[in-house]
Amino acid sequence: MKSNIRTINDYILSENKKKFKTERTSFLSHISHGIRTPLNSIMGFSRLLGLRKPLDPKQKEYVQGILKSGNILLQFVDNVMDLSQFEANNYSLRIKKYYLNQILWEFTEDFYNQRIENNDTNINLMLVWDKTQNNLSVETDELLLKKALKRMINLVTVKYPIVEFELGYQKGANNSVNIFVRPVKDKLTEDMCLDNKEFYRKEDNDSFDYFNYRVLTHSVSVLGGELITHSTNQEFSFEIPIEYEKKTNLNVI
């Protein structure tokens, strides 16, 4: 009798957990939509204001402040939604074979287009990799990989007070590829030396950057890879498999 009661209780608990995960995802989806819709309008009109002439320096500063804060909020909403799906094992991966250099070219082009839209001239990205690996193909989710790249760049650019960075990759061991972001060497000074471990100090665990780091960690894990937390080149990087191995708790399309 006790065994039957325990089985029923376990079933009810399991169903309640499923219901809670579904309701949480639905709630966060509504929150995301409710924030994104008005925020897109705010940022759209701000971009239009930025195109008006003449604008004095103070007005340009105000417009850039609106766009910068809007981008941070959009990134936060995106992080919350993805992290919720990761933790609920509810993220649907779309795995296909891509040329990695093509993904990086497209990502960099989008990066510069967004920079122009937001009147942001602070950061320059340069693509670097071994030219013999131009046709290196990987099985991955293109959208999630680009999100991971953006999250990694956001972390690196916060830590280094310079404007020029290199984005690239190199083939690793065990049928993997290492994707990195690093500051241009001749722009670094001795006081800028930074160990990757500083990106996730426990005393910073309430910061937005730490939250961004957590989501990046989950993103790379879902892609079947891992972050590299040690480097001699002042780079921040992650490693993903060239051939994706399906995880049983993920929906792979």
C-alpha positions as CSV (number, residue, x, y, z in Angstrom):
1,M,0.0,0.0,0.0
2,K,2.8,2.4,1.0
3,S,4.6,1.6,-2.3
4,N,1.4,2.5,-4.3
5,I,1.0,5.8,-2.4
6,R,4.7,6.6,-3.0
7,T,4.3,5.9,-6.7
8,I,1.2,8.1,-6.9
9,N,2.9,10.9,-5.0
10,D,6.0,10.7,-7.3
11,Y,3.7,10.8,-10.3
12,I,1.9,13.9,-9.0
13,L,5.2,15.6,-8.2
14,S,6.5,14.8,-11.6
15,E,3.4,16.2,-13.3
16,N,3.5,19.3,-11.1
17,K,7.1,19.9,-12.1
18,K,6.3,19.6,-15.8
19,K,3.3,22.0,-15.4
20,F,5.5,24.5,-13.5
21,K,8.2,24.4,-16.3
22,T,5.5,24.9,-18.9
23,E,3.9,27.8,-17.1
24,R,7.3,29.4,-16.3
25,T,8.3,29.2,-20.0
26,S,5.0,30.6,-21.1
27,F,5.2,33.4,-18.5
28,L,8.8,34.3,-19.6
29,S,7.7,34.3,-23.2
30,H,4.9,36.8,-22.5
31,I,7.3,38.9,-20.5
32,S,9.8,38.8,-23.4
33,H,7.2,39.8,-25.9
34,G,5.8,42.5,-23.6
35,I,9.3,44.1,-23.2
36,R,10.6,43.6,-26.8
37,T,7.6,45.2,-28.6
38,P,7.7,48.7,-26.9
39,L,11.5,48.6,-26.7
40,N,11.9,48.0,-30.4
41,S,9.7,51.1,-31.0
42,I,11.8,53.1,-28.5
43,M,15.1,52.1,-30.2
44,G,13.6,52.6,-33.7
45,F,12.6,56.2,-33.0
46,S,15.9,56.8,-31.2
47,R,17.8,55.7,-34.4
48,L,15.6,58.1,-36.4
49,L,16.4,60.9,-34.0
50,G,20.1,60.1,-34.4
51,L,19.8,60.7,-38.2
52,R,18.3,64.2,-37.8
53,K,20.6,67.1,-38.4
54,P,21.9,69.2,-36.8
55,L,22.2,67.5,-33.4
56,D,24.5,69.1,-30.8
57,P,26.9,66.8,-28.9
58,K,24.7,66.6,-25.9
59,Q,21.7,65.4,-28.0
60,K,23.9,62.8,-29.7
61,E,25.0,61.6,-26.3
62,Y,21.4,61.2,-25.1
63,V,20.5,59.2,-28.2
64,Q,23.5,56.9,-27.8
65,G,22.6,56.5,-24.2
66,I,19.1,55.3,-25.1
67,L,20.3,52.9,-27.7
68,K,23.0,51.5,-25.5
69,S,20.6,50.9,-22.6
70,G,18.0,49.4,-25.0
71,N,20.6,46.9,-26.3
72,I,21.5,45.9,-22.8
73,L,17.8,45.3,-21.9
74,L,17.3,43.3,-25.1
75,Q,20.3,41.2,-24.3
76,F,19.1,40.6,-20.8
77,V,15.6,39.5,-22.1
78,D,17.4,37.1,-24.6
79,N,19.6,35.7,-21.8
80,V,16.6,35.1,-19.5
81,M,14.7,33.3,-22.2
82,D,17.6,31.1,-23.3
83,L,18.7,30.3,-19.7
84,S,15.1,29.3,-18.8
85,Q,15.0,26.9,-21.8
86,F,18.4,25.5,-21.1
87,E,17.6,24.7,-17.5
88,A,14.2,23.2,-18.5
89,N,15.9,21.1,-21.2
90,N,13.4,22.8,-23.6
91,Y,15.8,24.3,-26.1
92,S,15.4,23.0,-29.6
93,L,18.6,22.8,-31.5
94,R,18.7,23.1,-35.3
95,I,21.9,21.2,-36.2
96,K,23.2,21.5,-39.7
97,K,26.7,21.5,-41.3
98,Y,28.2,25.0,-41.9
99,Y,31.5,26.5,-42.9
100,L,32.8,28.1,-39.8
101,N,34.5,31.0,-41.6
102,Q,31.2,31.9,-43.2
103,I,29.4,32.0,-39.9
104,L,32.1,34.4,-38.5
105,W,31.9,36.6,-41.6
106,E,28.2,36.9,-41.3
107,F,28.4,37.5,-37.5
108,T,31.0,40.3,-38.1
109,E,28.9,41.9,-40.8
110,D,25.8,41.9,-38.5
111,F,28.0,43.3,-35.7
112,Y,29.1,46.3,-37.8
113,N,25.6,46.9,-39.2
114,Q,24.2,47.0,-35.6
115,R,27.1,49.3,-34.6
116,I,26.2,51.7,-37.3
117,E,22.5,51.6,-36.5
118,N,23.2,52.4,-32.8
119,N,25.7,55.1,-33.6
120,D,28.3,53.1,-31.7
121,T,32.0,53.5,-32.8
122,N,33.7,52.0,-29.8
123,I,34.7,48.5,-30.9
124,N,36.5,47.0,-34.0
125,L,36.6,43.3,-34.8
126,M,39.2,41.7,-37.1
127,L,38.8,38.2,-38.3
128,V,41.9,35.9,-38.0
129,W,42.4,32.2,-38.6
130,D,44.7,29.8,-40.4
131,K,43.9,30.2,-44.1
132,T,44.4,26.4,-44.6
133,Q,41.2,26.0,-42.5
134,N,39.0,28.2,-44.7
135,N,36.7,25.4,-45.5
136,L,36.5,23.9,-42.0
137,S,32.9,22.7,-41.6
138,V,31.1,22.1,-38.3
139,E,27.8,20.5,-37.3
140,T,26.2,23.1,-35.0
141,D,23.2,25.4,-34.4
142,E,24.1,28.6,-36.3
143,L,21.8,30.9,-34.2
144,L,23.0,29.6,-30.8
145,L,26.6,29.8,-31.9
146,K,26.2,33.4,-33.0
147,K,24.6,34.2,-29.6
148,A,27.5,32.6,-27.9
149,L,29.9,34.7,-29.9
150,K,28.0,37.9,-29.0
151,R,27.9,37.0,-25.3
152,M,31.7,36.2,-25.3
153,I,32.5,39.5,-27.1
154,N,30.4,41.4,-24.6
155,L,32.3,39.9,-21.7
156,V,35.7,40.6,-23.2
157,T,35.0,44.1,-24.3
158,V,33.8,45.0,-20.8
159,K,37.2,43.9,-19.3
160,Y,39.6,45.5,-21.7
161,P,39.5,49.3,-22.1
162,I,40.6,49.2,-25.8
163,V,38.7,49.1,-29.1
164,E,40.4,46.6,-31.3
165,F,39.8,42.8,-30.9
166,E,40.5,39.7,-33.0
167,L,37.9,37.0,-33.6
168,G,39.0,33.7,-35.0
169,Y,39.3,30.0,-34.6
170,Q,41.9,27.2,-34.7
171,K,41.4,23.4,-35.1
172,G,41.9,21.7,-31.8
173,A,42.5,18.1,-30.6
174,N,39.9,15.4,-30.4
175,N,38.0,16.5,-33.5
176,S,37.1,20.0,-32.1
177,V,37.6,23.6,-32.9
178,N,38.6,26.5,-30.6
179,I,36.8,29.8,-31.2
180,F,38.4,32.8,-29.5
181,V,38.1,36.6,-29.0
182,R,41.3,38.4,-27.9
183,P,42.5,42.0,-27.7
184,V,45.0,43.1,-30.4
185,K,48.4,42.5,-28.8
186,D,50.1,45.8,-29.6
187,K,47.2,47.6,-27.9
188,L,47.7,45.9,-24.6
189,T,49.7,47.3,-21.7
190,E,51.1,45.5,-18.7
191,D,48.3,46.5,-16.4
192,M,45.7,45.0,-18.8
193,C,46.9,41.4,-18.3
194,L,43.9,39.4,-17.3
195,D,43.3,35.8,-16.3
196,N,40.1,34.4,-17.8
197,K,39.1,33.3,-14.2
198,E,38.4,36.9,-13.5
199,F,35.3,36.8,-15.6
200,Y,33.5,34.8,-13.0
201,R,34.7,35.9,-9.6
202,K,32.2,34.9,-6.9
203,E,32.0,38.4,-5.5
204,D,30.6,39.5,-8.9
205,N,27.8,36.9,-8.9
206,D,25.1,39.5,-8.8
207,S,26.4,41.5,-11.8
208,F,25.0,41.5,-15.3
209,D,28.3,40.4,-16.6
210,Y,28.3,37.3,-14.4
211,F,24.7,36.5,-15.6
212,N,25.9,36.9,-19.1
213,Y,28.8,34.5,-18.3
214,R,26.4,31.9,-16.9
215,V,24.2,32.0,-20.0
216,L,27.4,31.8,-22.2
217,T,28.5,28.7,-20.2
218,H,25.1,27.0,-20.8
219,S,25.1,28.0,-24.5
220,V,28.4,26.4,-25.2
221,S,27.5,23.3,-23.2
222,V,24.3,22.9,-25.2
223,L,26.4,23.1,-28.4
224,G,28.4,20.2,-27.0
225,G,31.4,22.2,-26.0
226,E,33.0,23.9,-23.0
227,L,34.6,27.3,-22.1
228,I,38.4,27.5,-21.9
229,T,39.2,29.1,-18.6
230,H,43.0,29.4,-19.0
231,S,45.0,31.2,-21.7
232,T,48.5,32.6,-22.3
233,N,47.3,34.9,-25.1
234,Q,44.8,37.0,-23.1
235,E,42.0,35.4,-25.1
236,F,38.6,34.2,-24.1
237,S,37.5,31.1,-25.9
238,F,35.3,28.1,-26.1
239,E,35.7,24.7,-27.8
240,I,33.0,22.9,-29.7
241,P,33.0,19.6,-31.5
242,I,33.3,19.5,-35.3
243,E,30.8,16.7,-35.4
244,Y,27.8,17.3,-33.0
245,E,26.9,14.4,-30.7
246,K,23.3,14.4,-29.8
247,K,22.4,14.8,-26.1
248,T,19.5,12.7,-24.9
249,N,17.8,15.6,-23.0
250,L,17.7,18.0,-25.9
251,N,15.3,18.3,-28.8
252,V,17.5,18.3,-31.9
253,I,15.8,19.2,-35.1
